[in-house]
């Protein structure tokens, strides 16, 4: 029998297996009473920066539901703090000062990632000890474009105009910041892989709000540099873009092993557009709010659609919502694990 980690990695490499592995974006989070109990004692930032506590909540979904992979408990925005950015969560992030004028760009300096973000490597090492060798472990970062959106003051969807305005008015200064975020991200992910991450996922949550031409100018080249650097080391890389339906031809050109599909893109269409990639996804996180029977029905439909596809990892199409009933998470994982493919 394959271990859960072997099953996950076989799918990551694009191999056909008789079962489907699963993990869920935001699987350690506010829908889970066990998480909320730990969270009573720490602010979100303290929780993420205290390795024993972060390890505890990282392990919870593996131990409670039997997830095949653990994603370490952290956040994409910690990489901004050593640039002189004050970051707070309530629960959404606020940043001070925002990037508004090109003179601010000279204040951002490259830094030693091991020194400033070493707590993330500590969480990976203590998590590996806790979950053992048979569960896959994921590290992650934000893609430079998505980090740039938050740096420019994105808090609500409507604030997306801020990053846009900056890039239209100050393209050179914008590119300089995106370059710096790219080189920091490469070293950040290399550190996570050295600390034991089996796969790293790059979250480009906001890139789907760009046209394809804008994606190719402002987001894709930076993601490509990160992916190429990691693939040179032979590492396994996954990419998530929310609202990516119109970007799949571009995604096909990126050398990522895994593409994580949002819930608005039919898996049949993703299979057609990305035949060489492992696909991950894509249950609508809102369906997780309904009766359990609905969760099971839609989960089975995705499993059927993907049964003949080599390289499939079940996930939601975006993070699990805090109002999700715990029984539905259990029903989801049990349905995926109970489904045996009939292999040709
Ligand atoms: O997936 C996991 O379980 C691992 C942990 C994880 C968190 N954030 C924990 C978190 C991961 C992978 C992230 C990534 C992240 N963070 C993204 C990309 C993925 C996505 O959701 O699109 C983004 C855009 C962020 C920035 C961020 N951090 C936002 C927008 C928020 C508020 C969101 C919300 O749900 O309220 C956070 C806070 C945050 N990050 C929480 C968690 C569990 C909630 C904080 C709390 O417990 O109070």
Boltz pocket constraint, residues with backbone or C-beta under 6 A from the ligand:
constraints:
  - pocket:
      binder: B
      contacts: [[A, 24], [A, 25], [A, 26], [A, 27], [A, 28], [A, 29], [A, 30], [A, 39], [A, 44], [A, 71], [A, 72], [A, 73], [A, 74], [A, 75], [A, 76], [A, 77], [A, 89], [A, 91], [A, 92], [A, 93], [A, 140], [A, 203], [A, 205], [A, 319]]
      max_distance: 6.0
